[in-house]
Amino acid sequence: MVGAGKAAAAMARAVETNWQGTLSGLVITRYGHRVDCDRIRVVEAGHPVPDTAGQHAAREIFDRVRGLGANDLVLCLISGGASSLLTLPALGIALEDKRTVTRQLLTSGATIGEINCVRKHLSAIKGGRLAQTCHPATVRTLLISDAPGDHPTIIGSGPTVADPTSCADALDVLRRYRLEIPAAIEQRLIDGTLESPKPGDDAFRHDTVHIVARPSQSLEAAAALARAHGITPIILGDDLEGEARALARQHAERARTYQGTLPCVLLSGGETTVMVSGAGRGGRNTEYLLALAIALDAAPNTYALAADTDGIDGTESNAGAVIGPDTLSRARAAGINAGQQLSKNDAYGFFAAIDSLVETGPTLTNVNDFRAILIGHC
């Protein structure tokens, strides 16, 4: 068994509990997301920017599956975060160059699909290459989806799934967002030496992929809870993308249309992006909420929560935050200007100052972001 992601250790423990036969292997998870296992080695590594711990563990996984036979079985456990944790740069690519590109992508406003397109082409293990290395062994992949649309090729950058994107696609992403591209990476993308295995490759012929948890389940669970309390749930979608501030403005407009109606809650998931221009702290969920609070402008009987289901919003210690009609007035009383905090990308500082952060610690799962706007109910 091999795997990577924020939920990888918890998944490994679940497999250990239920597996009746011989079992060995290694999984990589984010620092602080460890679950002790008896037969599986658990390594913690850097996320969202890869580090040497992840590189060494990925190399060990690569070496463990190399040379397997047709009668061997590889169970691969992948969840959100695997793209950073399972880091093994392609031949000729330095880890520091990969870290440089990753940092730029994370603050560029690129979507997760675009980011993972690049990651796959800079890797020796993602974009189907892990399964290719396992061949002729059979690979069974279990996924917890954190990707809008639940596409296996995007979840964890698809280490066991054929990659439909190309080097040209990856180069287009880097150039479109005007990133500084290390010379070694640019040249290898141009000449195609970083191309990934494609659909139809014989290495994937006997492999299977199963999604065992997905974002829609969190929204459906919240909707069931709302109904139980006499609140009408309205699910806007589990795959919403776009710039966090822009989505917040759209949702504020939508929320206003329900003012004065029966109590309802607008539920949504997906993964927004943030174009970082300031030097503040905060993840995409706190940025969304701060923009939402400004756009709602103290709308009565309107409350909202936005959080990452893994318990960590970006690189901070909080899962997200909450707002209500008094959020802006409380901030003013504390001498804090919401607009200035948003312009600095300092949503974490804003919500910390008014004691509105949501802190759960690592949840040991990851089905992406969860957003709820409650209207007409106290």
C-alpha positions, 0 to 999 in steps of 0.5 A: 500500500502506498499513498499521499494526501492530508487524509492518507494516514487516516485512510491507511489506518482504515485499510489496516483495520479491515485488511485480512492479508499481508500488508506493507507500505508507506504513505505521506501526509502533511505535518500534524496530520499523522495517524499511527499505523501498525504495518504502514510507515507514515511520513509527514512532509511539507504542504502546500510547498514541497520539501525534502521530506516529501521528496525522500518519501516519494523516492522510497515509494517509487523504489518500493513499487519498481520491479513488481510482477503481474501477480502483485497488487498495489493499493494506492490511497490518494487525497487532497494535498498529494500534489505537494506531498508526493514530490519527486522532480522529473529528471533534470529538474531541481527541487528548488526550481519546483518549489519556486514554480509552486510558490508562484502558482499558489499566489497567481490566481490559477485554478487547481486544474491549471496548477496540477497540470504544471505539477504533473509535468514537473514530476517523476511520479505524478501524472500517471507515472506511479502506475506506469512504474508499478506495471505489470502489477495491478493498481487499485486506487482509492480517492478522497476528492477535493477537486471541483468535478471530482476528476481523478486526473486532478485529484493529487495530480493523478499519480495512477491515472493517465494524463490527458494534458500536455507539456504545451498545456503546462507551458501555456499556464506558466506563460499565461500567468506571467510566472518566472520559469526556470530555464531547465523547466522551460526548455524541457516543456518546450522539447517535450521531454517532460511529457506524461503517459497518456490514455490508452497506455498499456500500463493502465489496462488492468487498473481501477479507480474508486472515489470513496468520498467527495465534496457533494457529500458534505453539502448533502449532510449539511442540507439534511441537518438544515431540513431537520431544523426547519431551514430550506437548503439551497445547494449552489454547487460543489464545484464552484471556482473563481476568484474568492472576492468575485464569488463572494460578491455573487453570493452576497447578491444571491443572499439578498434575493432571499431576504424576508423569505422563510429561513434558508441556507445557501450551501456551496463547495469547490475551490476558489483562488486568490490573487495575492498582492498584499503581505497579509495572512489568510487562506481562500476561505477567510478572504471569501468571508471578508469580501462577503462581509463587505458586500453584505454590508451588515445585512440583517439576519444573515450569517455565514461560515466558510472553511476548508474541510481538512481543518486548515485554510491555506497555511494558517492554523484555522479552518476558516471563519464566521460572519454575522450582521455585526461583523463590520461594526465589531471590527470598527470598534476594534479600530480595524478597516475591513477594506484595508485588510482585504486589500492587504490579503490579511483576512486572517488578521481581521478575523483573529482581531474580532475572535471569529476564526473557526479552529478545528485542528486537522480533521484527517479528511479533505473534501475541499471547501465548505460554505454556508450562508444562513438567512432569516434565522437566528 
